[in-house]
């Protein structure tokens, strides 16, 4: 009996090892004290010039899956952004940051919105001056960094540590990958169809995306009246027009609207558009509904740092 059980477990591990999607690790290492300081900074509008905007304003980690419910985000003085804000949840698993991949690391990404004149409109010296004027912040930073004055590099370091902690493990699909019998036959059928028609080509790995750049409009040109910061905006090479980082599908049921321009309002809309532009096919309503059932299994649990006592 033990031998049979051993064979069963071994075969089960082999099957799951061949899956193109990997479950999010249940535990991730981070400095909790530093991350809690980053949490404080992430939700604080002090980091914006008119004190109206925080990181949370465009990346709602509580209500909208770390993304923004608006088509484009609104920054200081009601300035309008130029692209849909991607989720910050599980961003540590992305191979690059921002839609056009212009930031190689979370450290490069975190300072971008603070310096952006549309988003938070601050500079290094203003951030340091404002935080150093706070006795409470000086105490918190001293506890973490053992320094008597706050440096901008420490601000970014703390925010990044918090972002590293924003992982969402234990989705129902992750549990399925780990061998638990938690999905319905219809949800499994949706996943199989997701693989069969080719969605899995770009949406794979631990983040089910976030690990490659891809042109939007492979089989049919995607026409839009607006210009978005794509890879062309960095390289000036026309071949990279409409090339964006493949977004993660983690928690996608929470992160509407979809696509870089926010034009897809529902999961059904985005599945239909992706099939048309990226796969060159038209799906039936039944096929779309089947894939949507699978996508809804990708909601993970709230990051531990958000549920722990402060």
C-alpha positions in Angstrom: 0.0 0.0 0.0 2.8 2.4 0.9 4.5 1.6 -2.5 1.2 2.4 -4.4 0.8 5.6 -2.4 4.4 6.6 -3.3 3.8 6.0 -7.0 0.6 8.0 -6.9 2.3 11.0 -5.2 5.2 10.8 -7.6 3.0 10.8 -10.7 0.9 13.6 -9.2 4.0 15.8 -8.8 5.1 15.0 -12.3 1.8 16.1 -13.7 1.8 19.4 -11.8 5.4 20.0 -12.7 4.5 20.0 -16.4 1.8 22.6 -16.0 2.7 26.0 -17.7 1.4 27.9 -14.6 3.1 27.7 -11.2 1.3 28.4 -7.9 2.4 31.4 -5.9 4.5 30.4 -2.9 2.5 30.5 0.3 5.3 32.3 2.1 7.6 35.1 0.9 10.6 36.4 2.8 10.6 40.1 3.6 11.6 42.5 6.4 8.3 43.0 8.2 9.3 46.2 10.1 10.6 47.8 7.0 7.6 46.7 5.0 5.2 48.1 7.6 7.0 51.5 7.2 6.5 51.1 3.4 2.9 50.4 4.0 2.5 53.6 5.9 4.2 55.5 3.0 2.2 53.7 0.4 -1.1 55.0 1.7 0.2 58.5 2.7 -0.8 61.5 0.5 2.1 63.4 2.0 4.3 62.1 -0.8 2.3 64.2 -3.4 2.8 67.9 -4.0 -0.8 68.9 -3.1 -1.3 66.1 -0.6 -4.2 64.5 -2.4 -2.6 61.5 -4.0 -0.9 58.4 -2.6 0.3 55.1 -4.2 -3.0 53.7 -3.0 -5.0 56.2 -5.1 -4.0 54.4 -8.3 -3.3 50.9 -6.8 -6.2 50.1 -4.5 -5.0 46.9 -2.8 -8.2 46.5 -0.8 -11.0 47.1 -3.3 -9.8 46.7 -6.9 -7.1 44.0 -6.8 -4.2 46.5 -6.6 -5.3 48.3 -9.8 -7.5 51.4 -10.6 -11.2 51.3 -11.3 -10.8 54.4 -13.6 -9.8 54.0 -17.2 -6.8 56.2 -16.4 -5.7 57.4 -13.0 -6.1 60.9 -11.7 -3.1 62.5 -10.1 -2.4 65.8 -8.3 -4.6 68.8 -9.2 -6.9 66.3 -11.0 -4.4 65.7 -13.8 -5.3 62.9 -16.0 -2.9 59.9 -16.6 -2.1 58.4 -20.0 -2.5 54.7 -19.5 -4.5 52.2 -17.3 -2.8 51.6 -14.0 -1.7 47.9 -13.7 -2.0 46.0 -10.5 0.7 46.3 -7.9 -0.2 42.9 -6.4 2.4 40.2 -7.2 4.5 42.8 -9.1 7.6 41.2 -7.5 7.1 38.4 -10.0 7.1 40.6 -13.1 10.3 40.6 -15.1 10.0 44.3 -15.7 7.7 47.1 -14.4 5.3 49.5 -16.2 3.4 48.6 -19.3 6.4 49.4 -21.5 8.9 47.7 -19.3 11.0 50.9 -18.8 11.8 49.9 -15.2 13.8 46.8 -14.7 13.1 46.5 -10.9 10.6 47.6 -8.3 13.3 50.0 -7.1 13.3 51.8 -10.4 9.5 51.7 -10.6 8.7 53.0 -7.1 10.3 56.4 -7.7 8.6 57.0 -11.1 5.1 58.0 -9.9 6.5 60.2 -7.1 8.5 62.2 -9.7 5.9 62.1 -12.4 4.4 65.6 -12.8 0.9 64.2 -13.5 0.8 61.6 -10.7 2.5 62.9 -7.5 4.7 65.8 -8.8 7.4 65.7 -6.2 11.2 65.6 -6.3 13.8 64.1 -4.0 14.5 67.1 -1.8 10.8 67.9 -1.3 10.0 64.4 -0.1 13.0 64.5 2.3 12.1 67.9 3.6 8.4 67.0 4.2 9.1 63.7 5.9 12.0 65.1 8.1 9.5 67.7 9.4 7.5 64.8 11.0 8.7 63.7 14.4 6.8 60.4 13.9 8.4 59.6 10.6 11.9 60.4 11.9 11.3 58.0 14.7 10.0 55.3 12.4 12.8 55.6 9.9 15.4 55.7 12.8 13.9 52.4 14.1 14.4 50.8 10.7 17.5 52.5 9.2 19.2 53.7 12.4 19.8 57.2 10.8 19.0 60.6 12.2 17.6 62.0 8.9 15.4 60.5 6.3 16.8 59.9 2.8 14.8 59.5 -0.4 16.6 56.2 -1.1 15.2 54.9 2.3 11.7 55.9 1.3 11.9 53.9 -1.9 13.6 51.0 -0.1 10.7 50.8 2.4 8.0 51.1 -0.3 9.6 48.3 -2.3 9.8 46.1 0.8 6.1 46.6 1.2 5.4 45.8 -2.5 7.5 42.6 -2.2 5.0 41.5 0.5 2.0 42.0 -1.7 1.6 38.5 -3.0 -1.7 36.7 -3.2 -1.3 32.9 -2.7 -3.8 30.2 -2.2 -6.2 31.0 -5.1 -8.5 28.1 -5.8 -6.5 27.5 -9.0 -3.2 27.4 -7.0 -4.8 24.8 -4.7 -5.8 22.8 -7.8 -2.2 23.0 -9.0 -1.1 21.7 -5.6 -3.4 18.7 -5.9 -6.5 19.8 -4.2 -9.9 18.8 -5.6 -11.4 22.4 -5.5 -12.4 23.2 -9.1 -15.6 22.3 -10.8 -15.5 20.3 -14.1 -16.6 23.5 -15.9 -13.7 25.5 -14.4 -11.2 22.9 -15.4 -12.8 22.8 -18.9 -12.2 26.6 -19.1 -8.6 26.2 -18.1 -8.1 23.5 -20.8 -9.7 25.7 -23.4 -7.4 28.6 -22.2 -4.5 26.3 -23.0 -6.0 24.8 -26.2 -6.6 28.1 -28.0 -3.3 29.6 -27.1 -3.8 32.1 -24.3 -1.2 30.1 -22.3 1.5 31.1 -24.8 1.7 34.6 -23.2 0.0 34.0 -19.9 2.1 31.5 -18.1 4.5 31.1 -15.2 3.9 32.1 -11.6 2.3 35.4 -12.4 0.3 34.1 -15.4 1.9 36.9 -17.4 4.3 39.7 -16.5 7.3 37.7 -18.0 7.4 38.9 -21.6 6.7 41.8 -24.0 4.1 41.3 -26.7 2.6 43.3 -29.6 -1.1 44.0 -29.1 -2.7 43.3 -32.4 -0.9 40.3 -33.8 -3.6 39.1 -36.1 -5.5 42.3 -36.6 -4.2 45.8 -36.2 -5.5 47.4 -33.0 -6.5 51.0 -33.9 -6.9 53.7 -31.2 -7.0 57.4 -31.5 -4.8 57.9 -28.5 -1.0 57.3 -28.1 0.1 55.2 -25.2 3.5 54.7 -23.6 4.5 51.5 -25.4 7.9 50.1 -26.1 8.2 52.3 -29.1 8.1 55.3 -26.8 11.4 54.1 -25.4 13.2 52.7 -28.5 11.8 55.0 -31.2 11.8 51.8 -33.4 8.5 51.5 -35.3 8.6 47.7 -34.9 7.8 48.2 -31.2 4.6 50.2 -31.7 1.8 48.8 -29.5 4.2 46.4 -27.8 3.5 46.2 -24.1 4.3 43.9 -21.1 2.0 41.0 -20.9 -0.2 41.7 -17.8 -0.6 39.3 -15.0 -4.0 37.5 -14.8 -3.8 37.1 -11.1 -6.9 38.5 -9.4 -8.2 39.6 -12.8 -11.8 39.4 -11.7 -11.1 42.4 -9.4 -9.1 44.6 -11.7 -11.5 46.0 -14.4 -11.3 47.9 -16.7 -8.8 45.9 -18.8 -6.1 46.4 -21.4 -3.6 49.3 -21.5 -6.4 51.7 -22.6 -9.1 50.4 -20.2 -11.4 49.8 -23.2 -12.5 46.3 -22.1 -15.0 46.8 -19.3 -15.7 43.2 -18.3 -14.0 39.8 -18.3 -16.1 38.7 -21.3 -15.1 41.8 -23.2 -11.4 41.3 -22.6 -11.5 37.6 -23.5 -13.4 38.4 -26.7 -10.9 41.1 -27.7 -7.8 39.0 -26.9 -9.1 36.2 -29.0 -9.7 38.5 -31.9 -6.5 40.6 -31.8 -4.0 38.1 -30.4 -5.2 34.7 -31.5 -7.1 35.6 -34.7 -10.2 33.7 -33.7 -13.8 34.4 -32.7 -15.0 32.6 -29.7 -18.6 31.6 -29.1 -20.4 32.9 -26.1 -20.2 29.5 -24.5 -16.4 29.4 -25.0 -16.0 32.9 -23.6 -18.1 32.0 -20.5 -16.0 28.9 -20.0 -12.7 30.8 -20.0 -14.2 33.4 -17.6 -15.1 30.7 -15.2 -11.4 29.7 -15.1 -10.2 33.3 -14.7 -12.4 33.8 -11.7 -10.5 31.0 -9.9 -7.4 33.2 -9.9 -8.4 35.4 -7.0 -5.8 34.8 -4.2 -5.9 35.6 -0.5 -5.3 39.1 0.9 -1.5 39.6 1.4 -0.5 38.7 5.0 0.9 42.1 5.7 -2.5 43.7 5.2 -4.2 41.4 7.7 -1.6 41.4 10.4 -1.7 43.7 13.4 0.2 46.9 12.9 
